[in-house]
């Protein structure tokens, strides 16, 4: 009999809940078939997000093959793929997968569940991606939290499931390349189209980075996490997005360290990830609609020119432009900067947060719809945040505070490299003779600010008061 392990956003062997369960429950007369279903409708070919994921998948395929667990591919609509699989393996009786509780993934899983049921295939879904799943942290009356702090207080108390190591296994596995030739060809075609190269992929790299961060940097995380010029955060987000790293492993390794403010602050960030996951699974309309009902009619601008200048890092505010360069060049952006650029697009330019969310979805290698939508709605003051709309970041004073020497700005905007410290946060104020001396003519080599922040502030306050 055949049992299928359906891999998705869980590209690792260690502490992979569904895989471990499949291997443990496999009977002597059963064989395991490891599968990845490629749905071209989900591809965002040419984007960093897509390229990172498929680089990680290509790496994973090699690793599992070496471990004696060949990964097979099927391409097309999921339903058609699984119907074909059932034809090829009429004795297929069980499928294991780590569930997806939100967005399109949830829609697909529900549709597939009904097919599996009708085809007599047992459907085993496990919660793997989060420390606490979408239904695990509830108020005493069984309802869902709407704000973070009380959620967090409860989240903190709950025991965390330990990470489980994959021990030696002797499962009989399906290794029939001929039956999956078409899927393999489709997979190779996707890999061949990767434009952006990422070297640091894979479970081993992820674990190495986790250990490095926890041992050497975590105790200072609270003091360094807001400074974009240094490596003050874990940079684990892309590994968590693909499942190259187990979130339980992150928790376990970090929580085992001696207590420090850095450690506590870091662990709290992991709660944000679970919180936004719960919020999105409860509010699937949140991708397109403001969570706060009374803000659903706000007349956000759709201006493509304003949006383009923001996306290309041509706003004339160095910290915003350098941040957009970091995103456009590397596919990752520091959290403080995500907050600033999102605030700038929505509060300074009054441009629709949905455009920013969609742009991040393509550019971020760690794109996670729940965290991204949560972050964007937080910045636009339309989400779960209890702070009212008048939290408006001043890009210049934020820049002075978090990049005082302009080190980060100079790294990503080499054109401003020689600008003296006094003007690095607002180069348009540089006197003519200084501009000439450092060879940066404002308006020619670097843009004048596209808005006056104080004026924009007045506008956005009126916008929300409407
Ligand atoms: P660390 O500071 O080391 O944090 C450790 C982990 O905690 C992160 O890897 C992440 O999994 C989690 N985490 C930290 N902060 C948050 C947060 N505010 N919300 C949810 N989880 C958090 N994070 C994503 O993973 N994907 C996204 O698409 C995403 N989009 C965002 C968009 C906006 C507008 C904002 C303001 C934030 C967004 N975040 C997103 C949250 C946060 O910026 C990133 O998780 C973080 O920068 C990743 O870097 P790190 O791994 O070094 O984080």
Boltz pocket constraint, residues with backbone or C-beta under 6 A from the ligand:
constraints:
  - pocket:
      binder: B
      contacts: [[A, 225], [A, 233], [A, 234], [A, 235], [A, 236], [A, 237], [A, 238], [A, 240], [A, 241], [A, 266], [A, 269], [A, 270], [A, 272], [A, 273], [A, 276], [A, 333], [A, 334], [A, 335], [A, 336], [A, 338], [A, 339], [A, 342], [A, 360], [A, 364], [A, 366], [A, 367], [A, 368], [A, 369], [A, 371], [A, 372], [A, 373], [A, 375], [A, 376], [A, 379]]
      max_distance: 6.0
